């Protein structure tokens, strides 16, 4: 349920609504817009009646939200959310590109890559210190040492860092180093981790699981939002189908549909979606044309020697070419890439 306050409603009117919500043992979620204040009511809607709120002073309307994802829904918030990550705005007119290696391998490798992607125009840097892998024998990441290397690369280049957190007990540690914490596809429905991320006040990049429906994707975002962390960015990274010529099937359909249903920004990951270096650039163009707010791509100085995901990693010259091509597409659809 959403309570829409009248334009010019008094602070005392808003407080009366909040008090009633808490008295009913429900949870309020306040969104102060430019013209109106909207209050989301989170909890079992059987515990109250619409009339209890509609008759309060300053209330203009009480609207039921039929979608299971309340806070992520555009019914709750009409305008697009813009998430600030180390001074970079995701969800605004300007597109954002996050680039870097799949795995943090060495300090030298990371610094060199960071400098090259920044030169080509990347806004933020990605790199995995903790790596969820299909095989228990594959490289699992450098852990805390990798986080230190990422922090060193940030000091050297000024690029904010995006890195994955895999377990709830690691959230505080990763949050010390990262400007944005990434939830990988395998952990999209790890509710314990999502609840932990709802308690912190740092941006979260939530990747879609390769078998998740749109509703399941947004419900995972709802876990974080309902915990009080409103800084959520979605990411489409491909789904599992019968197609065998790419790693996954890049579900570009979900980008414009998310834009219709949710106020949250959405990025696209053509690296994981395709698993093929040779088609990352054309699918990057396609993702921007479909309405994505930006890209997250893997870049490695020597993909053949990469510890993980070399097959889908762009070389720095390829990344520079991708930036040029994506900029042209952005201009064609009325957006910018600086």
TITORSE-632481 format. One record per residue (C-alpha): residue number from 1; residue in three letters; chain; x, y, z. Coordinates in steps of 0.05 Angstrom, whole numbers, plus 5000, padded with zeros to 4 digits. Layout:
kese, vovex, filum, X, Y, Z
NUM, ALA, A, X, Y, Z
...
# end
This chain:
kese, vovex, filum, X, Y, Z
1, UNK, A, 5000, 5000, 5000
2, UNK, A, 5024, 5071, 4984
3, UNK, A, 5000, 5133, 5020
4, UNK, A, 5005, 5195, 4976
5, UNK, A, 5007, 5260, 5015
6, UNK, A, 4976, 5324, 4989
7, UNK, A, 5021, 5377, 4959
8, UNK, A, 5040, 5422, 5016
9, UNK, A, 5022, 5372, 5070
10, UNK, A, 5049, 5391, 5139
11, UNK, A, 5105, 5353, 5173
12, UNK, A, 5055, 5336, 5229
13, UNK, A, 5009, 5304, 5177
14, UNK, A, 5066, 5260, 5153
15, UNK, A, 5085, 5243, 5224
16, UNK, A, 5013, 5222, 5239
17, UNK, A, 5016, 5172, 5182
18, UNK, A, 5083, 5145, 5204
19, UNK, A, 5058, 5138, 5276
20, UNK, A, 4997, 5098, 5254
21, UNK, A, 5039, 5052, 5210
22, UNK, A, 5085, 5036, 5269
23, UNK, A, 5026, 5027, 5316
24, UNK, A, 4999, 4973, 5269
25, UNK, A, 5068, 4940, 5273
26, UNK, A, 5082, 4954, 5200
27, UNK, A, 5143, 4986, 5169
28, UNK, A, 5141, 5055, 5135
29, UNK, A, 5185, 5075, 5077
30, UNK, A, 5187, 5150, 5065
31, UNK, A, 5201, 5179, 4997
32, UNK, A, 5201, 5255, 4995
33, UNK, A, 5192, 5278, 4922
34, UNK, A, 5196, 5347, 4893
35, UNK, A, 5120, 5358, 4895
36, UNK, A, 5093, 5304, 4941
37, UNK, A, 5114, 5258, 4997
38, UNK, A, 5099, 5184, 4987
39, UNK, A, 5098, 5134, 5044
40, UNK, A, 5103, 5060, 5029
41, UNK, A, 5072, 5012, 5078
42, UNK, A, 5112, 4947, 5083
43, UNK, A, 5082, 4886, 5116
44, UNK, A, 5019, 4844, 5117
45, UNK, A, 4964, 4888, 5087
46, UNK, A, 4911, 4846, 5122
47, UNK, A, 4930, 4882, 5186
48, UNK, A, 4898, 4947, 5167
49, UNK, A, 4843, 4979, 5125
50, UNK, A, 4852, 5032, 5072
51, UNK, A, 4803, 5078, 5108
52, UNK, A, 4849, 5082, 5169
53, UNK, A, 4897, 5123, 5127
54, UNK, A, 4853, 5158, 5076
55, UNK, A, 4816, 5196, 5130
56, UNK, A, 4880, 5225, 5162
57, UNK, A, 4894, 5299, 5151
58, UNK, A, 4940, 5314, 5092
59, UNK, A, 4929, 5248, 5057
60, UNK, A, 4910, 5254, 4984
61, UNK, A, 4904, 5181, 4964
62, UNK, A, 4918, 5110, 4988
63, UNK, A, 4938, 5063, 4931
64, UNK, A, 4945, 4988, 4936
65, UNK, A, 5007, 4959, 4903
66, UNK, A, 4990, 4893, 4871
67, UNK, A, 5061, 4875, 4851
68, UNK, A, 5099, 4833, 4901
69, UNK, A, 5159, 4880, 4895
70, UNK, A, 5133, 4943, 4929
71, UNK, A, 5194, 4988, 4938
72, UNK, A, 5226, 4969, 4872
73, UNK, A, 5162, 4984, 4835
74, UNK, A, 5151, 5047, 4794
75, UNK, A, 5083, 5050, 4829
76, UNK, A, 5121, 5069, 4892
77, UNK, A, 5169, 5118, 4858
78, UNK, A, 5153, 5149, 4791
79, UNK, A, 5219, 5183, 4776
80, UNK, A, 5282, 5144, 4760
81, UNK, A, 5329, 5131, 4818
82, UNK, A, 5399, 5157, 4808
83, UNK, A, 5453, 5121, 4848
84, UNK, A, 5518, 5157, 4866
85, UNK, A, 5580, 5112, 4866
86, UNK, A, 5642, 5150, 4885
87, UNK, A, 5615, 5212, 4851
88, UNK, A, 5592, 5174, 4788
89, UNK, A, 5516, 5179, 4777
90, UNK, A, 5484, 5114, 4752
91, UNK, A, 5414, 5123, 4724
92, UNK, A, 5421, 5195, 4699
93, UNK, A, 5424, 5215, 4625
94, UNK, A, 5498, 5202, 4622
95, UNK, A, 5517, 5129, 4612
96, UNK, A, 5566, 5095, 4659
97, UNK, A, 5618, 5043, 4640
98, UNK, A, 5651, 4997, 4691
99, UNK, A, 5712, 4960, 4666
100, UNK, A, 5769, 4916, 4692
101, UNK, A, 5792, 4845, 4698
102, UNK, A, 5749, 4787, 4720
103, UNK, A, 5798, 4771, 4775
104, UNK, A, 5849, 4811, 4813
105, UNK, A, 5912, 4772, 4798
106, UNK, A, 5972, 4816, 4816
107, UNK, A, 5979, 4888, 4839
108, UNK, A, 6018, 4904, 4776
109, UNK, A, 5965, 4873, 4730
110, UNK, A, 5909, 4911, 4764
111, UNK, A, 5944, 4979, 4764
112, UNK, A, 5962, 4973, 4691
113, UNK, A, 5892, 4953, 4671
114, UNK, A, 5861, 5009, 4713
115, UNK, A, 5904, 5062, 4680
116, UNK, A, 5887, 5036, 4610
117, UNK, A, 5811, 5032, 4621
118, UNK, A, 5811, 5101, 4653
119, UNK, A, 5848, 5130, 4593
120, UNK, A, 5796, 5099, 4547
121, UNK, A, 5739, 5131, 4587
122, UNK, A, 5717, 5081, 4640
123, UNK, A, 5681, 5113, 4699
124, UNK, A, 5690, 5058, 4750
125, UNK, A, 5735, 4997, 4757
126, UNK, A, 5714, 4925, 4768
127, UNK, A, 5756, 4868, 4795
128, UNK, A, 5741, 4805, 4834
129, UNK, A, 5778, 4793, 4899
130, UNK, A, 5730, 4736, 4916
131, UNK, A, 5711, 4691, 4858
132, UNK, A, 5652, 4642, 4857
133, UNK, A, 5673, 4588, 4809
134, UNK, A, 5638, 4527, 4781
135, UNK, A, 5699, 4483, 4797
136, UNK, A, 5726, 4481, 4869
137, UNK, A, 5795, 4473, 4837
138, UNK, A, 5793, 4537, 4797
139, UNK, A, 5824, 4603, 4820
140, UNK, A, 5780, 4630, 4877
141, UNK, A, 5810, 4700, 4883
142, UNK, A, 5861, 4733, 4929
143, UNK, A, 5811, 4753, 4983
144, UNK, A, 5832, 4810, 5028
145, UNK, A, 5898, 4818, 4992
146, UNK, A, 5859, 4830, 4928
147, UNK, A, 5817, 4883, 4963
148, UNK, A, 5881, 4919, 4983
149, UNK, A, 5904, 4918, 4910
150, UNK, A, 5838, 4948, 4889
151, UNK, A, 5845, 5003, 4940
152, UNK, A, 5915, 5017, 4914
153, UNK, A, 5889, 5022, 4843
154, UNK, A, 5836, 5072, 4867
155, UNK, A, 5889, 5115, 4899
156, UNK, A, 5931, 5113, 4836
157, UNK, A, 5876, 5127, 4785
158, UNK, A, 5818, 5158, 4823
159, UNK, A, 5770, 5105, 4796
160, UNK, A, 5717, 5080, 4845
161, UNK, A, 5718, 5004, 4852
162, UNK, A, 5664, 4952, 4844
163, UNK, A, 5677, 4883, 4873
164, UNK, A, 5637, 4822, 4892
165, UNK, A, 5617, 4799, 4961
166, UNK, A, 5598, 4726, 4968
167, UNK, A, 5580, 4715, 5041
168, UNK, A, 5543, 4756, 5093
169, UNK, A, 5602, 4752, 5142
170, UNK, A, 5646, 4787, 5091
171, UNK, A, 5600, 4847, 5079
172, UNK, A, 5634, 4893, 5129
173, UNK, A, 5703, 4875, 5105
174, UNK, A, 5687, 4885, 5031
175, UNK, A, 5649, 4950, 5047
176, UNK, A, 5713, 4978, 5078
177, UNK, A, 5748, 4975, 5011
178, UNK, A, 5693, 4977, 4957
179, UNK, A, 5653, 5037, 4932
180, UNK, A, 5600, 4989, 4906
181, UNK, A, 5588, 4917, 4927
182, UNK, A, 5568, 4867, 4874
183, UNK, A, 5521, 4809, 4884
184, UNK, A, 5538, 4755, 4833
185, UNK, A, 5487, 4715, 4794
186, UNK, A, 5496, 4654, 4839
187, UNK, A, 5479, 4695, 4901
188, UNK, A, 5420, 4733, 4874
189, UNK, A, 5373, 4694, 4919
190, UNK, A, 5419, 4687, 4978
191, UNK, A, 5370, 4720, 5025
192, UNK, A, 5418, 4722, 5084
193, UNK, A, 5469, 4760, 5042
194, UNK, A, 5415, 4807, 5014
195, UNK, A, 5389, 4823, 5084
196, UNK, A, 5461, 4839, 5106
197, UNK, A, 5469, 4886, 5047
198, UNK, A, 5403, 4920, 5065
199, UNK, A, 5434, 4942, 5131
200, UNK, A, 5494, 4979, 5101
201, UNK, A, 5493, 5046, 5065
202, UNK, A, 5535, 5031, 5004
203, UNK, A, 5512, 5021, 4932
204, UNK, A, 5496, 4949, 4911
205, UNK, A, 5502, 4921, 4841
206, UNK, A, 5453, 4863, 4838
207, UNK, A, 5464, 4814, 4781
208, UNK, A, 5407, 4771, 4754
209, UNK, A, 5413, 4697, 4764
210, UNK, A, 5419, 4658, 4699
211, UNK, A, 5351, 4624, 4711
212, UNK, A, 5313, 4679, 4748
213, UNK, A, 5248, 4708, 4724
214, UNK, A, 5237, 4784, 4722
215, UNK, A, 5195, 4780, 4785
216, UNK, A, 5247, 4739, 4823
217, UNK, A, 5300, 4789, 4802
218, UNK, A, 5261, 4849, 4829
219, UNK, A, 5242, 4811, 4892
220, UNK, A, 5316, 4802, 4907
221, UNK, A, 5325, 4877, 4900
222, UNK, A, 5265, 4884, 4947
223, UNK, A, 5303, 4847, 5002
224, UNK, A, 5357, 4900, 5000
225, UNK, A, 5309, 4959, 4994
226, UNK, A, 5265, 4934, 5051
227, UNK, A, 5326, 4933, 5096
228, UNK, A, 5334, 5008, 5086
229, UNK, A, 5388, 5009, 5032
230, UNK, A, 5358, 5047, 4973
231, UNK, A, 5422, 5046, 4932
232, UNK, A, 5409, 4987, 4886
233, UNK, A, 5430, 4980, 4813
234, UNK, A, 5407, 4920, 4773
235, UNK, A, 5449, 4883, 4722
236, UNK, A, 5428, 4837, 4665
237, UNK, A, 5483, 4785, 4651
238, UNK, A, 5448, 4732, 4608
239, UNK, A, 5404, 4672, 4622
240, UNK, A, 5410, 4597, 4611
241, UNK, A, 5375, 4571, 4548
242, UNK, A, 5386, 4516, 4497
243, UNK, A, 5433, 4561, 4457
244, UNK, A, 5503, 4531, 4455
245, UNK, A, 5542, 4581, 4413
246, UNK, A, 5546, 4632, 4470
247, UNK, A, 5558, 4624, 4544
248, UNK, A, 5488, 4650, 4559
249, UNK, A, 5431, 4684, 4522
250, UNK, A, 5433, 4759, 4530
251, UNK, A, 5361, 4777, 4551
252, UNK, A, 5358, 4847, 4524
253, UNK, A, 5282, 4845, 4530
254, UNK, A, 5287, 4854, 4604
255, UNK, A, 5320, 4922, 4600
256, UNK, A, 5261, 4962, 4572
257, UNK, A, 5212, 4921, 4613
258, UNK, A, 5251, 4936, 4677
259, UNK, A, 5248, 5010, 4657
260, UNK, A, 5173, 5005, 4654
261, UNK, A, 5162, 4968, 4719
262, UNK, A, 5218, 4995, 4764
263, UNK, A, 5252, 5060, 4780
264, UNK, A, 5319, 5025, 4793
265, UNK, A, 5376, 5035, 4743
266, UNK, A, 5398, 4975, 4702
267, UNK, A, 5467, 4959, 4673
268, UNK, A, 5484, 4906, 4622
269, UNK, A, 5541, 4856, 4625
270, UNK, A, 5556, 4833, 4553
271, UNK, A, 5619, 4796, 4576
272, UNK, A, 5583, 4744, 4619
273, UNK, A, 5522, 4745, 4574
274, UNK, A, 5560, 4722, 4513
275, UNK, A, 5624, 4691, 4539
276, UNK, A, 5657, 4710, 4473
277, UNK, A, 5706, 4766, 4464
278, UNK, A, 5688, 4774, 4390
279, UNK, A, 5615, 4794, 4403
280, UNK, A, 5621, 4835, 4467
281, UNK, A, 5626, 4900, 4427
282, UNK, A, 5564, 4890, 4382
283, UNK, A, 5523, 4867, 4443
284, UNK, A, 5547, 4928, 4481
285, UNK, A, 5519, 4971, 4426
286, UNK, A, 5454, 4932, 4429
287, UNK, A, 5447, 4939, 4504
288, UNK, A, 5454, 5014, 4502
289, UNK, A, 5404, 5018, 4445
290, UNK, A, 5355, 4977, 4488
291, UNK, A, 5359, 5029, 4543
292, UNK, A, 5412, 5004, 4592
293, UNK, A, 5441, 5057, 4638
294, UNK, A, 5511, 5032, 4625
295, UNK, A, 5556, 4972, 4618
296, UNK, A, 5602, 4929, 4660
297, UNK, A, 5654, 4893, 4618
298, UNK, A, 5716, 4852, 4630
299, UNK, A, 5783, 4878, 4605
300, UNK, A, 5850, 4843, 4610
301, UNK, A, 5918, 4863, 4584
302, UNK, A, 5931, 4790, 4562
303, UNK, A, 5866, 4750, 4559
304, UNK, A, 5902, 4686, 4539
305, UNK, A, 5938, 4687, 4606
306, UNK, A, 5879, 4709, 4649
307, UNK, A, 5866, 4669, 4712
308, UNK, A, 5791, 4669, 4696
309, UNK, A, 5744, 4687, 4638
310, UNK, A, 5798, 4703, 4588
311, UNK, A, 5752, 4681, 4531
312, UNK, A, 5705, 4739, 4544
313, UNK, A, 5755, 4793, 4563
314, UNK, A, 5769, 4851, 4517
315, UNK, A, 5840, 4876, 4506
316, UNK, A, 5851, 4950, 4523
317, UNK, A, 5851, 4970, 4448
318, UNK, A, 5785, 4932, 4439
319, UNK, A, 5756, 4967, 4500
320, UNK, A, 5776, 5035, 4471
321, UNK, A, 5741, 5017, 4406
322, UNK, A, 5679, 4994, 4445
323, UNK, A, 5676, 5062, 4480
324, UNK, A, 5677, 5098, 4413
325, UNK, A, 5621, 5055, 4384
326, UNK, A, 5578, 5058, 4446
327, UNK, A, 5585, 5134, 4448
328, UNK, A, 5556, 5138, 4377
329, UNK, A, 5496, 5095, 4397
330, UNK, A, 5485, 5136, 4460
331, UNK, A, 5483, 5200, 4418
332, UNK, A, 5433, 5169, 4371
333, UNK, A, 5383, 5155, 4427
334, UNK, A, 5392, 5221, 4463
335, UNK, A, 5440, 5200, 4518
336, UNK, A, 5513, 5218, 4530
337, UNK, A, 5577, 5181, 4545
338, UNK, A, 5632, 5225, 4570
# end
